[in-house]
Every structure is written in C-alpha cells, then in structure tokens.
C-alpha cells in the first residue's frame, strides 16, 4: 500500500492473443473458473510484446497496434514496460529510433490549445527544438513509435469532425492534435500502440484502420505463481499465499487480472506481518469488495461525484442481477438502455465490449469481466442505495430462491455464488470499510429476511442408509455462505442444537465439487463451541489429507462417523484404522461407496483386531 517497487523487479508477462474470439468462446471464458479457466486461457494462440510489429502469415506488418482489455488487466504497465525495455536497449532496437509515451489521463488535464511538439515535450526530456528536428527529419529515415495509453479515458468535447492539423508546431485544440496523430494525418510514417478498454473500441475505430488488435488476457497459471513469488520475495510466504489462493477457485480465477492479484497479495501481506495463520480468515466477498474499491477509486471517471458513481453502480448492479437470474452473461445495447445505462455514461471500468463476426455481419455485445464479477454485483444490488432514498425493501432478495438456503444445491445452482456474496455482505465491518473509502452506502435492509431463510431446517427427502436421530443436514454451499459472514453468533443461530450433523456435497454441481471446504467447515464447527457430536456424516465429498487433519478432533469425538462416497483411497485407511483404536466410544463407521481395495481393508482389519476397538457397525 504505497510502497515503491521497480517495474523491472515486479513486472510479470501477460497472456496476449491476436484477434477477437467467437461468441461461444467468449461465453465459455466468462463462465469458467479454476482449472477449466486456465485450460481455456492456455489453449489460445498467444503473441508477445516483441512480436507486436512482426509480419503475419500474409506478410502484413501493422503500423497501428491496439492493446485492448478490461480495467486492471495490465495495459498501462505493459506500455511502461515497453518504454523501459526500449530505453534499456532490450526491445525494438532495430524497429524504432524514438519511442514517445502519451497518457490520455494526463491529456485530459491540459488547459487550452497545444501543439504536437508541446504535447510530446511534456512527457520526455527533449527540448522543443530537438523534437522538431526529430519529427521533421527530411529524409524520413528516423523510425518513430508513439504509445497512446488509455484511449477510453479521454473526455471528448468536440462533436464535429475536425479537418486535422498537419503542422507539428501549430497550437490547436488537444483533441484535434490527438485525432490527427491517430488518423496519421501527421507523422504518417510513424507507428502507434494504443491501449484501451474494449468498450471504447467503436469510438477508436472511427479514427484508425488497418490495425492489429491484440487482447490482453492477464496472468496464466505460471504467470500468477511468478508474480506472487516476485511480490513476496521469499519462497515460504509465496508458497503459503499460493496455497490459499488455489483453495478458492473463484479468487484464483480472478487473480488472472493483475490488479486483483495485487489486491490479494497486498491484503495477505498485511496479515503475514501479524500472524501467518490469520491469512485463512479472508473471504471471497472481502477480496471482491477490495477489487471494487480499487476500480472506483483509481480507474473510474475522476470528475464524477459520489452520487453519480453510486447511481451508475446501482444500475450496473441491476443489470448484473437480471442477468444472473436469467442466466445471461452477454448483453445487447437494448439491455443496457432498459436499465438506464446509455453507452455515453456507462463506466467502461465494469463492462467489456465484444464484437462478434457472422459472415459479413457483426454483433456487438457487452459483458462483465468475468461471470463471478457479475455475480458479485448481483448480490450488491440488494444493498445499493441510488441516493433517491428508494432501496430494496425488507423482503427476501430474488436470488434467494427456494424454501431454504439448502435448496440452492439443485434447482438454483446458478445462483449459488451470488447468494454466497450476499451472505458476505452481511458482514458489517467489511461493508463499513468499503463505504468509508468510496463514500458509497451499502445497507442490506433484507438482512432479517435472509437470516430467517438461512435458519430454515432441511432434511434430504430420501436416505438409502440407516442413521437414526439425525438432527440437521447441510450442503457445502450452505457452509460456504455461513463462513462468508465471519459471524460466529449467526453461525450458532443457524446450526443451533446440532448434535447430529450430515454434510452433503454434489458430484454433479461443478461449482462445489472440487472446492476445498475443510477450512470453512472447520470454522463453522468451532463456532458451535461443541466438544462432541453424536454423529458426523459426510456424503459425496472429497475428504483428503488436509480435510482429515482439520476435522480430526471432531471425528475423534463422535460416536458415529460416516464417510460415504468421499473418494477415500487405501492410504486413507491408515488414519481410519488408528481412529478405531484410539476412539473408544466409536460404535458406527460408514465407508460405503469408496475404492478402499484389499490393501485398505487390511489396514482397517488391524484396527478392528485391537482389543480396545468398540466398533459395532461397519
């Protein structure tokens, strides 16, 4: 937070790909998470900074390269790295004699008229006379590259199309100067790199043609690991943080966006200084709130008032919510307008523009950077105040489908992550920090209705094994939601009187199947402050070594233990065999629907033969 780091030490290469995707490919990328998201990213045809101006298979060598991508993906850092590597003699030495950098954010601050020479002299140490001699080289042998960074941030005030300005020393309106440069009416032999968010591509295409479009995708798996190691500087801390990141598919997927990866690392670095184990307490919601804070504070339109930002965010949240309810991730212009989001006002920090080609026709659609961001904003919708005093009432939010939280597991699994974020927003400390920093108020008036909905008990309709006296049944998404609140009192209210616990997973629900739930379950069970359970049953879950380690105290204090269809292996039976010996009150153990094999059964038999074994049913 505020530390100065040399770009060369921290910069990590980004995945960049040539050309647009088709509609189906883009939808799959937005939806996917975890390992699937990595596979999709890594099978795309990549390019590199070094190859931006190389000839393609048809021999085309571009004069204009457009680097597009969402907010925080690394466009500005890539621009500055190009400048640094060229100045250090490591890049484009045979291609360009001079490279200039123009920040559109800074151009917005220029008052009055200015010349192209004046514009360039603000960003380099060359005098006006030196610049004139370089730019007016009569032999046109000096190869020039100008980087125009942040085209989408320009505040356009001129409505009429200008004729352009061909004189590099003549002062004119800054927009006319910039348009002349982009259209290559001035310095026609020079090359351009333009960075922009995808939402501004339509505007940019009115100024340029014959460009090479390159999409910055962010960090691959290896890039993420490299960045984390560079950030922390030592293997022990970096390894711990990477392990925690990978435990949460949603956060790990979002760490493909460099700004999010930086936020996660920064948050965890603060905790490492206090207590390394404290890192585990951070929730998915807290990471996304920090991500949103950074976007609003450093990447949104500076001139907008807090009220304007809040109103726009409320409308974007409404769009996200409607999309989540309808399972829609690509939106047309009419969808935006239906929510009062004209393209002239919408924050490009939140939406990407996707142009899909169908033979000779094109279709323009808009999407959030990733489905998980859309799901987060959908949850935030129920706590947003647009400043008019009108807010969602105290009734149950529409994304809370079904009779209880547990029912989301089947018919409404597409709403599960949004509901998880909703529970995270019940944490008043996190919300308070967000509101203090951004000035935007979040207030979940529906909190009582959400709590009542969460407290409704649910049992499975059928059981194909006998377990009498079961008190409560929970599914893994319920545990994730409870954990997000970080509220032990609330967890005790929901799980009150829980002497017999069943925990269900689902092999058909991809979102939960491979997620590590042991940290969240361990937190919830400890919140109950119970010394023992009559029975503890796990069904259709992966109970790996880490899960066994964390839950061992609870397994050892239960009379009945069930690990049905939990992908147990023969090696797990060593731990279970010792449980039979050391746990003198264990009377029932269910290990059905697991591949224990003969070697695993032999380990169990050793425990069963022990004189102290009290097991009655296996």
C-alpha positions in Angstrom: 0.0 0.0 0.0 2.0 3.0 -1.2 5.3 1.1 -1.5 7.7 2.0 -4.4 8.8 -1.0 -6.4 11.0 -1.0 -9.5 9.0 -2.1 -12.6 11.7 -4.5 -13.7 11.6 -6.3 -10.4 7.8 -6.8 -10.2 6.6 -6.9 -13.8 5.3 -10.3 -14.9 4.5 -11.1 -18.5 0.8 -11.3 -19.6 -1.0 -13.6 -21.9 -1.8 -11.7 -25.1 -3.8 -13.1 -28.0 -4.3 -11.9 -31.6 -7.8 -11.1 -32.9 -11.3 -11.4 -31.5 -12.9 -14.6 -30.2 -16.2 -16.0 -31.5 -19.3 -15.6 -29.3 -19.3 -19.2 -28.0 -15.6 -19.0 -27.0 -16.1 -15.7 -25.2 -19.1 -17.1 -23.3 -17.2 -20.1 -22.2 -14.3 -18.0 -21.0 -16.6 -15.7 -18.9 -18.4 -18.6 -17.3 -15.4 -20.9 -16.5 -13.4 -20.9 -13.2 -10.5 -22.6 -11.6 -8.7 -25.3 -13.7 -11.1 -25.0 -16.6 -10.5 -21.3 -16.9 -6.7 -21.9 -17.0 -7.2 -24.5 -19.7 -9.2 -22.1 -21.9 -6.6 -19.3 -21.5 -3.6 -21.5 -22.2 -5.0 -23.0 -25.4 -5.5 -19.6 -27.1 -3.0 -18.6 -29.7 -0.6 -16.2 -27.9 1.6 -13.4 -29.0 4.3 -11.3 -27.3 5.4 -7.7 -26.9 8.4 -8.5 -29.1 6.1 -9.8 -31.9 3.6 -6.9 -32.0 5.1 -5.4 -35.2 6.2 -8.6 -36.8 4.7 -9.7 -40.2 1.7 -12.1 -40.0 1.3 -15.2 -42.2 0.1 -13.0 -45.1 3.1 -10.7 -44.8 1.1 -7.8 -43.2 3.2 -5.5 -40.9 0.9 -3.2 -38.9 1.6 0.5 -38.4 -1.0 0.6 -35.6 -1.3 -2.0 -32.8 -4.3 -1.8 -30.4 -3.9 -3.4 -27.0 -7.4 -3.9 -25.5 -8.5 -5.4 -22.2 -10.6 -4.7 -19.1 -9.7 -2.4 -16.2 -6.7 -3.6 -14.2 -5.6 -6.2 -16.7 -2.2 -4.5 -17.2 -2.4 -2.2 -20.2 -0.6 0.7 -18.6 2.0 -1.5 -17.0 2.6 -3.1 -20.4 3.0 0.3 -22.0 5.5 1.4 -19.4 7.4 -1.9 -19.7 7.7 -1.3 -23.5 9.2 2.2 -22.8 11.6 0.8 -20.1 12.8 -2.1 -22.3 13.3 0.1 -25.3 15.2 2.7 -23.3 17.3 -0.1 -21.8 18.2 -1.4 -25.2 16.3 -4.7 -24.8 13.4 -4.1 -27.2 12.6 -2.8 -30.7 16.2 -1.5 -31.2 16.1 -2.4 -34.9 12.5 -1.2 -35.3 12.3 2.3 -33.6 14.8 5.1 -33.1 12.5 7.0 -30.8 9.5 6.0 -28.6 7.1 8.5 -27.1 4.6 7.9 -24.4 1.3 9.8 -24.1 -1.1 9.3 -21.1 -4.7 10.1 -22.0 -5.4 10.7 -18.4 -2.8 13.5 -18.3 -4.0 14.8 -21.7 -7.4 15.4 -20.0 -5.8 17.9 -17.6 -4.2 20.1 -20.3 -5.9 23.5 -20.4 -6.2 25.5 -23.6 -4.6 24.7 -27.0 -1.3 22.9 -27.5 0.9 21.7 -30.4 2.0 18.1 -31.1 5.6 19.2 -30.2 4.3 20.7 -27.0 2.3 17.6 -26.2 5.3 15.3 -26.6 7.7 17.6 -24.8 5.5 17.3 -21.6 6.4 13.6 -21.4 10.1 13.5 -22.4 13.2 15.4 -21.6 13.9 16.6 -25.1 13.6 20.3 -25.9 11.1 21.6 -28.4 13.9 22.3 -30.9 15.2 18.8 -30.6 11.7 17.4 -31.1 11.2 19.5 -34.2 14.4 18.2 -35.7 13.4 14.6 -35.0 9.8 14.9 -36.2 10.7 16.9 -39.3 13.5 14.7 -40.5 13.5 15.5 -44.2 14.9 12.1 -45.1 12.1 10.3 -43.1 14.6 7.7 -42.0 14.0 8.1 -38.3 11.6 5.4 -37.1 9.1 6.7 -34.6 6.7 4.9 -32.2 4.1 6.7 -30.1 2.3 4.9 -27.3 -1.2 6.4 -26.6 -2.2 4.9 -23.3 -5.8 4.9 -22.0 -7.8 6.0 -25.1 -11.0 5.1 -23.3 -10.3 7.7 -20.6 -10.3 10.7 -23.0 -13.1 13.2 -22.3 -14.3 14.2 -25.8 -15.8 17.6 -26.0 -15.7 18.3 -29.8 -18.8 16.9 -31.5 -18.0 17.9 -35.1 -15.4 16.0 -37.1 -12.2 18.1 -37.4 -10.1 18.6 -40.5 -7.0 17.7 -38.7 -3.7 19.6 -38.0 -0.7 18.8 -40.2 1.7 21.2 -38.6 3.5 19.7 -35.7 4.3 23.2 -34.2 0.9 24.7 -34.6 -1.2 25.0 -31.5 -4.7 23.7 -31.7 -7.4 22.0 -29.5 -5.8 19.0 -27.9 -8.5 16.7 -29.4 -7.7 17.9 -32.9 -4.0 17.2 -32.3 -4.7 13.7 -31.0 -7.1 12.9 -33.8 -4.6 14.0 -36.3 -2.0 11.7 -34.7 -4.4 8.7 -34.6 -5.5 9.2 -38.2 -1.9 9.5 -39.1 -2.6 12.8 -40.9 0.5 14.0 -39.1 3.7 11.8 -38.9 2.2 9.3 -41.4 5.4 7.2 -41.4 5.3 6.7 -37.6 3.8 3.7 -35.7 1.3 3.7 -32.9 0.5 1.5 -29.9 -2.9 2.4 -28.5 -4.3 0.9 -25.2 -8.0 0.9 -24.4 -10.8 -0.9 -22.7 -12.9 -2.8 -25.1 -15.9 -0.6 -24.6 -14.2 2.3 -26.4 -13.3 0.3 -29.5 -16.2 1.6 -31.5 -15.0 5.2 -30.9 -11.4 4.3 -31.6 -12.3 2.6 -34.9 -13.7 5.9 -36.3 -10.0 7.2 -36.2 -7.9 4.2 -37.3 -7.9 1.5 -39.9 -5.6 -1.5 -40.7 -4.7 -2.1 -37.1 -3.6 -5.2 -35.4 -5.9 -5.9 -32.4 -4.3 -7.7 -29.5 -6.4 -8.7 -26.4 -4.6 -8.8 -23.1 -5.9 -11.8 -21.2 -4.0 -11.4 -17.9 -1.9 -14.0 -16.0 -1.7 -17.7 -16.8 -1.1 -20.2 -14.1 2.7 -19.9 -14.3 2.4 -16.1 -14.5 0.4 -16.0 -11.3 2.9 -18.1 -9.5 5.8 -15.9 -10.8 4.0 -12.7 -9.8 3.3 -14.0 -6.2 7.0 -15.1 -5.8 8.2 -11.7 -7.0 5.7 -9.9 -4.7 6.8 -11.7 -1.5 10.4 -12.2 -2.3 10.7 -15.5 -0.3 9.5 -19.0 -1.1 7.9 -19.7 2.3 5.4 -16.8 2.2 4.8 -17.1 -1.5 4.0 -20.8 -1.2 1.6 -20.2 1.7 -0.3 -17.5 -0.2 -0.5 -19.5 -3.5 -1.9 -22.5 -1.5 -4.6 -20.2 0.0 -5.4 -18.8 -3.4 -5.7 -22.2 -5.0 -8.1 -23.3 -2.2 -10.6 -20.8 -3.6 -11.4 -21.4 -7.3 -13.3 -18.0 -7.6 -10.4 -15.9 -6.2 -7.8 -17.9 -8.1 -9.7 -17.3 -11.3 -10.0 -13.6 -10.7 -6.2 -13.5 -9.9 -5.7 -13.7 -13.7 -6.5 -10.0 -13.5 -3.2 -8.4 -12.3 -4.9 -5.7 -10.2 -6.9 -8.4 -8.4 -3.8 -10.5 -7.9 -2.1 -7.4 -6.4 -5.0 -6.7 -4.1 -5.0 -10.3 -2.8 -1.2 -10.3 -2.3 -1.4 -6.9 -0.6 -4.2 -8.0 1.8 -2.3 -11.2 2.7 1.0 -9.3 3.2 -0.6 -7.2 5.9 -1.8 -10.4 7.7 1.6 -12.1 7.3 3.2 -9.3 9.3 0.8 -10.0 12.2 0.2 -13.8 12.0 0.7 -16.1 9.1 -2.3 -18.2 10.0 -4.6 -15.2 10.0 -4.5 -15.2 6.2 -7.0 -18.0 6.2 -9.7 -15.7 7.6 -10.2 -13.7 4.4 -13.4 -14.3 2.5 -14.2 -14.2 -1.2 -16.5 -11.3 -0.6 -13.8 -9.3 1.1 -11.5 -9.7 -1.9 -14.2 -8.6 -4.3 -15.1 -5.6 -2.2 -11.4 -4.5 -2.3 -11.4 -5.1 -6.0 -14.4 -2.8 -6.4 -12.9 -0.2 -4.2 -9.8 0.0 -6.4 -11.8 0.2 -9.6 -14.0 3.1 -8.2 -11.1 4.9 -6.6 -8.4 4.6 -9.3 -10.0 3.5 -12.6 -13.4 5.3 -12.8 -14.1 8.8 -14.2 -12.4 11.3 -11.9 -14.9 14.1 -12.5 -17.9 12.0 -11.4 -19.5 12.8 -8.0 -20.1 10.1 -5.4 -23.8 10.4 -6.1 -23.2 9.9 -9.9 -21.0 6.9 -9.2 -23.5 5.4 -6.8 -26.4 5.8 -9.3 -24.4 4.3 -12.1 -23.2 1.4 -9.9 -26.8 0.7 -8.8 -27.9 0.4 -12.5 -25.0 -1.9 -13.3 -25.8 -4.0 -10.3 -29.5 -4.2 -11.5 -28.2 -5.3 -15.0 -25.9 -7.9 -13.3 -28.8 -9.2 -11.1 -31.2 -9.5 -14.0 -28.5 -11.4 -16.0 -27.8 -13.8 -13.1 -31.5 -14.6 -12.6 -31.9 -15.2 -16.4 -28.5 -16.9 -16.8 -27.5 -14.2 -19.2 -23.8 -13.1 -19.5 -23.8 -11.3 -22.8 -26.0 -8.2 -23.1 -27.1 -6.1 -26.1 -27.3 -2.4 -26.2 -31.1 -2.5 -25.6 -30.4 -4.4 -22.3 -28.2 -1.6 -21.1 -30.7 1.0 -22.1 -33.5 -0.8 -20.3 -31.6 -0.3 -17.1 -30.9 3.4 -17.9 -27.3 2.7 -19.0 -26.6 4.7 -22.2 -23.2 3.9 -23.6 -22.2 7.6 -23.2 -22.5 7.3 -19.5 -21.7 3.7 -18.6 -18.5 3.1 -16.7 -16.2 1.1 -19.1 -14.4 0.0 -15.9 -17.1 -2.6 -15.4 -18.2 -3.6 -18.9 -16.3 -5.1 -21.9 -17.4 -4.7 -25.5 -17.4 -7.9 -27.6 -17.8 -7.6 -31.4 -18.7 -11.0 -32.9 -18.4 -11.6 -36.7 -21.1 -13.5 -38.6 -20.0 -13.7 -42.2 -20.5 -10.1 -43.4 -22.4 -9.0 -40.4 -21.3 -8.2 -36.9 -23.0 -8.3 -33.5 -21.9 -6.1 -30.6 -22.5 -7.5 -27.1 -21.4 -6.3 -23.6 -20.2 -8.4 -20.7 -18.7 -8.1 -17.2 -15.0 -9.0 -17.0 -16.0 -12.4 -15.6 -19.2 -14.2 -14.5 -18.0 -14.0 -10.9 -17.9 -10.2 -11.0 -21.4 -10.2 -12.4 -22.5 -12.5 -9.6 -20.9 -10.2 -7.0 -22.6 -7.1 -8.4 -25.9 -9.0 -8.5 -25.6 -9.6 -4.7 -24.5 -6.0 -4.2 -27.7 -4.8 -5.9 -29.7 -5.7 -2.9 -27.7 -3.4 -0.7 -27.4 -0.4 -3.1 -28.9 2.9 -2.4 -29.1 5.1 -5.5 -29.3 8.3 -3.5 -33.0 8.8 -4.0 -34.0 7.1 -0.8 -35.5 4.2 -2.7 -34.0 0.9 -1.7 -34.9 -2.7 -1.9 -37.2 -3.5 1.0 -37.0 -6.0 3.8 -38.4 -8.8 1.7 -36.2 -11.7 0.7 -33.9 -10.9 -2.3 -35.0 -12.5 -5.5 -31.8 -14.5 -5.8 -32.7 -16.4 -2.6 -34.8 -19.0 -4.4 -36.5 -22.0 -2.8 -37.7 -22.6 0.8 -34.3 -22.5 2.3 -30.6 -21.9 1.6 -30.1 -25.7 1.2 -32.4 -25.8 -1.8 -29.9 -23.9 -3.9 -27.9 -27.1 -4.4 -30.2 -28.4 -7.2 -32.7 -26.3 -9.0 -30.9 -23.0 -8.5 -27.2 -23.8 -8.5 -26.6 -20.9 -10.9 -27.5 -18.5 -8.1 -25.2 -20.1 -5.5 -22.2 -17.8 -5.8 -24.4 -14.7 -5.8 -26.0 -15.9 -2.6 -22.6 -16.6 -1.1 -21.6 -13.0 -1.9 -24.9 -11.8 -0.3 -24.0 -13.6 2.9 -20.6 -12.0 2.8 -22.2 -8.6 2.6 -23.9 -9.3 5.9 -20.5 -8.7 7.5 -20.9 -5.1 8.6 -17.2 -4.5 9.2 -16.3 -5.2 5.6 -19.2 -3.1 4.3 -18.3 -0.2 6.6 -14.7 -0.1 5.3 -16.0 0.0 1.7 -18.4 2.8 2.5 -15.8 4.9 4.3 -13.3 4.7 1.4 -15.7 5.1 -1.5 -18.5 7.2 0.1 -21.0 4.7 -1.4 -23.5 3.4 1.1 -24.4 -0.3 1.3 -27.2 -1.4 3.6 -28.8 -4.8 3.4 -32.3 -4.0 4.7 -33.3 -7.5 3.8 -30.9 -8.9 6.4 -33.6 -10.2 8.8 -35.4 -12.0 5.9 -32.0 -13.5 4.7 -31.3 -14.8 8.3 -34.8 -16.3 8.6 -34.4 -18.0 5.2 -31.0 -19.4 6.2 -32.3 -20.7 9.6 -34.9 -22.9 8.0 -34.1 -26.6 8.6 -33.9 -29.1 5.8 -33.6 -32.8 5.5 -33.0 -35.0 2.5 -36.2 -36.5 1.1 -34.7 -40.0 1.0 -31.8 -41.9 2.6 -30.5 -45.2 1.4 -28.7 -45.9 4.6 -30.0 -46.0 8.2 -28.9 -43.2 10.5 -31.4 -42.6 13.3 -31.6 -39.4 15.3 -30.0 -37.2 12.6 -30.6 -33.6 13.7 -29.5 -31.4 10.8 -28.4 -31.7 7.2 -26.2 -29.1 5.5 -24.8 -28.8 2.0 -21.4 -27.5 1.2 -22.7 -24.2 -0.3 -24.5 -23.6 3.0 -21.2 -23.9 4.8 -19.5 -21.5 2.4 -22.3 -19.0 2.9 -22.1 -19.2 6.7 -18.3 -18.8 6.6 -18.6 -15.7 4.4 -20.4 -13.9 7.2 -17.5 -14.4 9.6 -20.1 -14.0 12.3 -19.9 -16.8 14.9 -23.1 -15.8 16.6 -25.0 -16.0 13.3 -23.5 -19.4 12.6 -24.6 -20.7 16.0 -28.1 -19.5 15.4 -28.3 -21.3 12.1 -26.6 -24.5 13.3 -28.1 -24.4 16.9 -28.8 -27.7 18.6 -26.7 -29.6 16.1 -25.7 -32.9 17.8 -26.0 -35.0 14.7 -24.6 -33.4 11.5 -24.8 -34.6 7.9 -22.8 -32.7 5.3 -23.6 -33.2 1.6 -21.6 -32.4 -1.5 -22.6 -33.0 -5.1 -20.8 -34.7 -7.9 -23.0 -33.0 -10.5 -22.6 -29.4 -9.3 -19.2 -28.3 -10.8 -19.0 -25.2 -8.6 -18.7 -27.1 -5.3 -17.3 -30.5 -6.4 -13.6 -29.6 -6.4 -13.7 -26.7 -3.9 -11.8 -27.2 -0.6 -14.5 -26.9 2.0 -12.4 -28.1 5.1 -11.3 -24.6 6.2 -14.9 -23.3 6.0 -16.4 -26.3 7.8 -13.7 -26.3 10.5 -14.5 -22.6 11.2 -18.2 -23.3 11.4 -17.8 -26.3 13.7 -15.5 -24.4 16.0 -18.1 -21.5 16.1 -20.6 -24.0 17.6 -18.2 -24.5 20.6 -19.3 -28.1 21.0 -16.9 -30.7 22.4 -18.5 -33.6 20.6 -21.1 -34.7 18.1 -23.3 -37.8 18.4 -22.8 -38.4 14.7 -20.9 -36.8 11.9 -21.6 -37.9 8.3 -20.0 -36.8 5.1 -21.7 -37.7 1.8 -20.4 -37.2 -1.8 -17.4 -35.1 -0.7 -13.7 -35.3 -1.1 -12.2 -36.0 2.3 -8.5 -35.6 1.6 -5.5 -35.5 3.9 -5.9 -31.8 4.7 -9.6 -32.2 5.5 -8.8 -35.2 7.7 -6.2 -33.2 9.6 -8.5 -30.2 10.2 -11.5 -32.3 11.2 -9.7 -35.0 13.1 -10.7 -33.5 16.6 -14.4 -33.7 15.6 -14.1 -37.2 14.1 -12.4 -38.4 17.3 -15.3 -37.1 19.5 -18.2 -38.6 17.6 -19.9 -41.9 18.3 -21.0 -42.4 14.6 -18.8 -41.4 11.7 -19.9 -41.6 8.0 -17.6 -41.0 5.0 -19.9 -42.3 2.3 -18.8 -41.7 -1.4 -15.9 -39.5 -0.3 -13.3 -40.7 -2.7 -11.4 -42.4 0.0 -8.2 -44.3 -1.1 -6.4 -47.2 0.6 -3.9 -44.8 2.1 -6.8 -43.1 4.0 -7.4 -46.3 5.8 -4.2 -45.9 7.9 -5.8 -42.9 9.6 -9.2 -44.6 9.9 -7.6 -47.7 11.4 -5.9 -45.6 14.1 -9.3 -44.0 14.7 -10.7 -47.4 15.5 -8.0 -48.0 18.1 -7.8 -44.5 19.8 -11.5 -43.6 19.7 -13.0 -45.9 22.4 -16.6 -44.6 22.0 -16.9 -45.1 18.2 -19.7 -47.5 17.6 -20.6 -47.0 13.9 -18.4 -46.3 10.8 -19.8 -46.0 7.3 -17.2 -46.2 4.5 -19.5 -47.3 1.7 -19.1 -46.3 -2.0 -15.3 -45.8 -1.7 -12.5 -47.6 -3.5 -10.6 -48.9 -0.5 -9.3 -52.1 -2.2 -7.8 -55.1 -0.4 -4.8 -53.1 0.9 -7.1 -50.5 2.6 -9.3 -53.3 4.1 -6.2 -54.9 5.6 -5.3 -51.6 7.4 -8.9 -51.4 8.8 -8.7 -55.0 10.0 -5.7 -54.2 12.0 -7.7 -51.6 13.9 -10.7 -54.0 14.3 -8.5 -56.7 15.8 -7.3 -54.3 18.5 -8.8 -55.3 22.0 -9.8 -51.7 22.6 -11.9 -51.3 19.5 -15.6 -50.7 20.4 -17.0 -50.5 16.9 -20.4 -52.3 16.5 -21.3 -51.5 12.9 -19.1 -51.1 9.8 
